[in-house]
Amino acid sequence: MVELTGETTVHTLTPGLAALPATALSDQGIIATAAADDPASRGQRRFAPR
């Protein structure tokens, strides 16, 4: 899977499709990161602790 690294990745997509999918992926990344950092959710993590 290709990781979005910021605005530069968005500009490689077609303009009509750039805004919404990139925002959705960014939001999911933020939520996933917050969940991974939340001690209450560590029991449900799929990956081994770092």
Distance bins in CASP14 RR format, pairs under 12 A and 6 or more apart:
PFRMAT RR
TARGET T0000
AUTHOR 0000-0000-0000
RMODE 2
METHOD distances of the structure
MODEL  1
1 25 0 0 0 0 0 1 0 0 0 0 0
2 9 1 0 0 1 0 0 0 0 0 0 0
2 12 0 0 0 0 1 0 0 0 0 0 0
2 13 0 0 0 0 0 1 0 0 0 0 0
2 21 0 0 0 0 0 1 0 0 0 0 0
2 22 0 0 0 0 0 1 0 0 0 0 0
2 25 0 0 0 0 0 1 0 0 0 0 0
3 9 0 0 0 0 1 0 0 0 0 0 0
3 22 0 0 0 0 0 1 0 0 0 0 0
3 25 0 0 0 0 1 0 0 0 0 0 0
3 26 0 0 0 0 0 1 0 0 0 0 0
3 28 0 0 0 0 0 1 0 0 0 0 0
3 29 0 0 0 0 1 0 0 0 0 0 0
4 10 1 0 0 1 0 0 0 0 0 0 0
4 11 0 0 0 0 0 1 0 0 0 0 0
4 12 0 0 0 0 0 1 0 0 0 0 0
4 13 0 0 0 0 1 0 0 0 0 0 0
4 18 0 0 0 0 0 1 0 0 0 0 0
4 21 0 0 0 0 1 0 0 0 0 0 0
4 22 1 0 0 1 0 0 0 0 0 0 0
4 23 0 0 0 0 0 1 0 0 0 0 0
4 24 0 0 0 0 0 1 0 0 0 0 0
4 25 1 0 1 0 0 0 0 0 0 0 0
4 26 1 0 0 1 0 0 0 0 0 0 0
4 27 0 0 0 0 0 1 0 0 0 0 0
4 28 0 0 0 0 0 1 0 0 0 0 0
4 29 0 0 0 0 1 0 0 0 0 0 0
4 30 0 0 0 0 0 1 0 0 0 0 0
5 11 0 0 0 0 0 1 0 0 0 0 0
5 12 0 0 0 0 0 1 0 0 0 0 0
5 22 0 0 0 0 0 1 0 0 0 0 0
5 25 0 0 0 0 0 1 0 0 0 0 0
5 26 0 0 0 0 0 1 0 0 0 0 0
6 12 0 0 0 0 0 1 0 0 0 0 0
6 13 0 0 0 0 0 1 0 0 0 0 0
6 18 0 0 0 0 0 1 0 0 0 0 0
6 22 1 0 0 1 0 0 0 0 0 0 0
6 23 0 0 0 0 0 1 0 0 0 0 0
6 25 0 0 0 0 0 1 0 0 0 0 0
6 26 0 0 0 0 1 0 0 0 0 0 0
6 29 0 0 0 0 0 1 0 0 0 0 0
7 13 0 0 0 0 0 1 0 0 0 0 0
7 18 0 0 0 0 1 0 0 0 0 0 0
7 19 0 0 0 0 0 1 0 0 0 0 0
7 22 0 0 0 0 1 0 0 0 0 0 0
7 23 0 0 0 0 0 1 0 0 0 0 0
7 26 0 0 0 0 0 1 0 0 0 0 0
8 18 0 0 0 0 0 1 0 0 0 0 0
8 22 0 0 0 0 0 1 0 0 0 0 0
9 18 0 0 0 0 1 0 0 0 0 0 0
9 21 0 0 0 0 0 1 0 0 0 0 0
9 22 1 0 0 1 0 0 0 0 0 0 0
9 25 0 0 0 0 1 0 0 0 0 0 0
9 26 0 0 0 0 0 1 0 0 0 0 0
10 16 0 0 0 0 0 1 0 0 0 0 0
10 17 0 0 0 0 1 0 0 0 0 0 0
10 18 1 0 1 0 0 0 0 0 0 0 0
10 19 1 0 0 1 0 0 0 0 0 0 0
10 20 0 0 0 0 0 1 0 0 0 0 0
10 21 0 0 0 0 1 0 0 0 0 0 0
10 22 1 0 1 0 0 0 0 0 0 0 0
10 23 0 0 0 0 1 0 0 0 0 0 0
10 24 0 0 0 0 0 1 0 0 0 0 0
10 25 0 0 0 0 1 0 0 0 0 0 0
10 26 0 0 0 0 1 0 0 0 0 0 0
11 17 0 0 0 0 0 1 0 0 0 0 0
11 18 1 0 0 1 0 0 0 0 0 0 0
11 19 0 0 0 0 0 1 0 0 0 0 0
11 22 0 0 0 0 1 0 0 0 0 0 0
12 18 0 0 0 0 1 0 0 0 0 0 0
12 22 0 0 0 0 0 1 0 0 0 0 0
13 19 0 0 0 0 1 0 0 0 0 0 0
13 20 0 0 0 0 0 1 0 0 0 0 0
13 21 1 0 0 1 0 0 0 0 0 0 0
13 22 1 0 0 1 0 0 0 0 0 0 0
13 25 0 0 0 0 0 1 0 0 0 0 0
14 20 0 0 0 0 0 1 0 0 0 0 0
14 21 0 0 0 0 0 1 0 0 0 0 0
14 22 0 0 0 0 0 1 0 0 0 0 0
15 22 0 0 0 0 0 1 0 0 0 0 0
16 22 0 0 0 0 0 1 0 0 0 0 0
17 23 0 0 0 0 0 1 0 0 0 0 0
17 24 0 0 0 0 0 1 0 0 0 0 0
17 25 0 0 0 0 0 1 0 0 0 0 0
18 24 0 0 0 0 0 1 0 0 0 0 0
18 25 0 0 0 0 0 1 0 0 0 0 0
18 26 0 0 0 0 0 1 0 0 0 0 0
19 25 0 0 0 0 0 1 0 0 0 0 0
19 26 0 0 0 0 0 1 0 0 0 0 0
20 26 0 0 0 0 0 1 0 0 0 0 0
20 27 0 0 0 0 0 1 0 0 0 0 0
21 27 0 0 0 0 0 1 0 0 0 0 0
21 28 0 0 0 0 0 1 0 0 0 0 0
22 28 0 0 0 0 0 1 0 0 0 0 0
22 29 0 0 0 0 0 1 0 0 0 0 0
23 29 0 0 0 0 0 1 0 0 0 0 0
23 30 0 0 0 0 0 1 0 0 0 0 0
24 30 0 0 0 0 0 1 0 0 0 0 0
24 31 0 0 0 0 0 1 0 0 0 0 0
25 31 0 0 0 0 0 1 0 0 0 0 0
25 32 0 0 0 0 0 1 0 0 0 0 0
26 32 0 0 0 0 0 1 0 0 0 0 0
26 33 0 0 0 0 0 1 0 0 0 0 0
27 33 0 0 0 0 0 1 0 0 0 0 0
27 34 0 0 0 0 0 1 0 0 0 0 0
28 34 0 0 0 0 0 1 0 0 0 0 0
28 35 0 0 0 0 0 1 0 0 0 0 0
29 35 0 0 0 0 1 0 0 0 0 0 0
29 36 0 0 0 0 1 0 0 0 0 0 0
29 37 0 0 0 0 0 1 0 0 0 0 0
30 36 0 0 0 0 0 1 0 0 0 0 0
30 37 0 0 0 0 0 1 0 0 0 0 0
31 37 0 0 0 0 0 1 0 0 0 0 0
31 38 0 0 0 0 0 1 0 0 0 0 0
31 41 0 0 0 0 0 1 0 0 0 0 0
32 38 0 0 0 0 0 1 0 0 0 0 0
32 41 0 0 0 0 0 1 0 0 0 0 0
32 44 0 0 0 0 0 1 0 0 0 0 0
32 45 0 0 0 0 0 1 0 0 0 0 0
32 46 0 0 0 0 0 1 0 0 0 0 0
32 47 0 0 0 0 0 1 0 0 0 0 0
33 41 0 0 0 0 0 1 0 0 0 0 0
33 45 0 0 0 0 0 1 0 0 0 0 0
34 40 0 0 0 0 0 1 0 0 0 0 0
34 41 0 0 0 0 1 0 0 0 0 0 0
35 41 1 0 1 0 0 0 0 0 0 0 0
35 42 0 0 0 0 1 0 0 0 0 0 0
35 43 0 0 0 0 0 1 0 0 0 0 0
35 44 0 0 0 0 1 0 0 0 0 0 0
35 45 0 0 0 0 1 0 0 0 0 0 0
35 46 0 0 0 0 0 1 0 0 0 0 0
35 47 0 0 0 0 0 1 0 0 0 0 0
36 42 0 0 0 0 1 0 0 0 0 0 0
36 43 0 0 0 0 0 1 0 0 0 0 0
36 44 0 0 0 0 0 1 0 0 0 0 0
36 45 1 0 0 1 0 0 0 0 0 0 0
36 46 0 0 0 0 1 0 0 0 0 0 0
36 47 0 0 0 0 1 0 0 0 0 0 0
36 48 0 0 0 0 0 1 0 0 0 0 0
36 49 0 0 0 0 1 0 0 0 0 0 0
36 50 0 0 0 0 1 0 0 0 0 0 0
37 45 0 0 0 0 0 1 0 0 0 0 0
37 49 0 0 0 0 0 1 0 0 0 0 0
37 50 0 0 0 0 0 1 0 0 0 0 0
38 44 0 0 0 0 1 0 0 0 0 0 0
38 45 0 0 0 0 1 0 0 0 0 0 0
39 45 0 0 0 0 0 1 0 0 0 0 0
39 49 0 0 0 0 0 1 0 0 0 0 0
42 48 0 0 0 0 0 1 0 0 0 0 0
42 49 1 0 0 1 0 0 0 0 0 0 0
42 50 0 0 0 0 0 1 0 0 0 0 0
43 49 0 0 0 0 0 1 0 0 0 0 0
END
